[in-house]
Amino acid sequence: MTNGIQEAEQEMLGTIKQHSGVGMAVGILAVIAGVLALFSPLVAGLSIAIAVGVLIVAAGVSRLFLAFKMGSFGHGLLVFLLGLLSIAVGGYMLSRPGMALATLTLVLAAYFAVDGAFQVVWAFRLRPIKGWGWALFSGVVSLALGIMIWRQFPISGTWAVGTLVGIQMIFGGSSVASLCSAARRTA
């Protein structure tokens, strides 16, 4: 059993080491984007709300296309209605990004809490690898951010999304870059 675990750990370390250059670049870009979000949290938050609105509209258009491609309106009726709903919700988000930002505040609270929990679990799976503590720290910070957003809603909704996403990006990017750097140095 122990031999299988060691083989899995060596395989994980080898994969991280093989892609460490890309991982370092992604980590550094995430840190830079996080710093920019901290300098302008309202702009970052509104940008996130607008981007989500655009994605929901795109999903709605895709569903409408699928509904028409199904050939029979009977089979495609539900897909058609879901497409219309997606376009309406996405359009509303685009027309009222401030309101969408307040809604996204609650979604981000849940996201950070779940992301943090998974990062903590992942960190303990990486424990033998040098640098695993950064992954654990990142997970704990993400979990704390989720709780912070939830507790201060709705007061902090207008500025918290951009700030907290920026902080999470800085810590997440730092943890990825640190882990990839440590994996690159191991023999």
C-alpha positions in Angstrom: 0.0 0.0 0.0 2.8 2.4 0.9 4.6 1.6 -2.3 1.5 2.6 -4.3 1.2 5.9 -2.4 4.9 6.7 -3.0 4.5 5.9 -6.7 1.4 8.2 -6.9 3.4 11.0 -5.1 6.3 10.6 -7.5 3.9 10.7 -10.5 2.3 13.9 -9.1 5.7 15.5 -8.5 6.9 14.5 -12.0 3.8 16.0 -13.6 4.2 19.3 -11.6 7.9 19.4 -12.5 7.2 18.7 -16.2 4.8 21.7 -16.4 6.6 23.9 -13.9 7.4 26.6 -16.4 3.8 27.1 -17.5 2.7 26.9 -13.8 5.2 29.6 -12.8 3.9 31.9 -15.7 0.3 31.3 -14.7 1.1 32.0 -11.1 2.9 35.2 -11.8 0.1 36.4 -14.2 -2.5 35.7 -11.5 -0.5 37.7 -9.0 -0.2 40.7 -11.4 -4.0 40.5 -12.1 -4.7 40.4 -8.4 -2.6 43.5 -7.7 -4.4 45.4 -10.4 -7.8 44.3 -8.9 -6.7 45.6 -5.5 -5.9 49.0 -7.0 -9.4 49.4 -8.4 -11.8 47.0 -6.7 -15.0 48.6 -8.0 -13.8 48.4 -11.6 -12.7 44.8 -11.1 -16.0 43.9 -9.5 -18.1 45.5 -12.2 -15.9 43.9 -14.8 -16.5 40.5 -13.3 -20.3 41.2 -13.3 -20.2 42.2 -16.9 -18.1 39.2 -17.9 -20.5 36.9 -16.2 -23.4 38.6 -18.0 -21.7 38.2 -21.4 -21.1 34.5 -20.7 -24.7 33.9 -19.7 -26.0 35.6 -22.9 -23.6 33.5 -24.9 -24.9 30.4 -23.2 -28.5 31.5 -24.0 -27.6 32.1 -27.7 -26.0 28.6 -27.8 -29.2 27.1 -26.3 -31.4 28.8 -28.9 -29.1 27.5 -31.7 -29.4 24.0 -30.2 -33.1 24.3 -29.9 -33.5 25.1 -33.6 -31.0 22.4 -34.6 -33.0 19.7 -32.8 -35.4 19.8 -35.7 -38.6 19.4 -33.7 -39.9 22.3 -31.7 -41.5 19.8 -29.3 -38.1 18.3 -28.3 -36.4 21.6 -28.4 -39.1 23.6 -26.4 -37.4 23.3 -23.0 -34.0 24.1 -24.5 -35.5 27.1 -26.3 -37.1 28.4 -23.1 -33.9 28.0 -21.2 -32.1 29.9 -23.9 -34.5 32.8 -23.6 -34.2 32.7 -19.8 -30.4 32.8 -20.1 -30.5 35.7 -22.5 -32.9 37.6 -20.3 -30.8 37.1 -17.1 -27.5 37.9 -18.9 -29.1 40.9 -20.5 -30.3 42.1 -17.1 -26.8 41.7 -15.7 -25.3 43.7 -18.5 -27.9 46.5 -18.1 -27.5 46.6 -14.3 -24.0 45.6 -13.4 -24.2 47.1 -9.9 -27.2 44.9 -9.1 -25.4 41.9 -10.6 -22.4 42.7 -8.5 -24.4 42.5 -5.3 -25.8 39.1 -6.5 -22.3 37.9 -7.4 -21.2 38.8 -3.9 -23.2 35.8 -2.5 -22.0 33.5 -5.3 -18.4 34.4 -4.5 -18.9 33.8 -0.8 -19.9 30.2 -1.7 -17.1 29.9 -4.3 -14.3 31.0 -2.0 -15.6 28.7 0.8 -15.7 25.6 -1.5 -12.4 26.6 -3.3 -10.7 27.0 0.1 -11.9 23.6 1.3 -10.6 21.8 -1.8 -7.3 23.7 -1.6 -6.8 22.5 2.0 -7.5 18.9 1.0 -5.2 19.2 -2.0 -2.4 20.7 0.2 -2.6 17.7 2.5 -2.2 15.4 -0.5 0.9 17.4 -1.5 2.3 17.4 2.1 5.5 15.5 1.3 6.4 17.9 -1.4 8.3 21.0 -0.4 6.1 24.1 -0.7 2.9 22.3 0.2 2.4 24.8 3.1 1.7 27.6 0.6 -1.1 25.6 -0.9 -2.5 25.1 2.6 -2.1 28.8 3.4 -3.9 29.7 0.1 -6.8 27.4 1.0 -7.2 28.8 4.5 -7.1 32.4 3.1 -9.7 31.5 0.5 -12.0 29.9 3.1 -11.6 32.9 5.3 -12.5 35.3 2.4 -15.7 33.3 1.7 -16.8 33.7 5.3 -15.8 37.4 5.4 -17.9 38.1 2.3 -20.9 36.3 3.7 -20.8 38.0 7.1 -20.6 41.5 5.7 -23.2 41.2 2.9 -24.8 43.5 1.6 -22.6 46.4 2.9 -19.4 45.3 1.3 -20.9 44.0 -1.9 -20.0 47.0 -4.0 -16.2 46.9 -3.2 -15.6 43.5 -1.7 -15.8 41.4 -4.9 -12.9 43.1 -6.6 -10.8 43.3 -3.5 -11.4 39.7 -2.5 -10.9 38.3 -5.9 -7.6 40.3 -6.1 -6.4 38.9 -2.8 -7.4 35.4 -3.7 -5.6 35.7 -7.1 -2.4 36.9 -5.3 -2.4 34.0 -2.9 -3.5 31.4 -5.4 -0.9 32.6 -7.9 1.8 32.7 -5.3 1.0 29.2 -4.2 1.1 27.8 -7.7 4.4 29.6 -8.5 5.9 28.5 -5.2 4.9 24.9 -5.7 6.2 24.8 -9.3 9.4 26.4 -8.2 9.9 23.9 -5.4 9.1 21.0 -7.8 11.6 22.3 -10.4 14.4 22.3 -7.7 13.8 18.7 -6.5 16.0 16.0 -7.8 
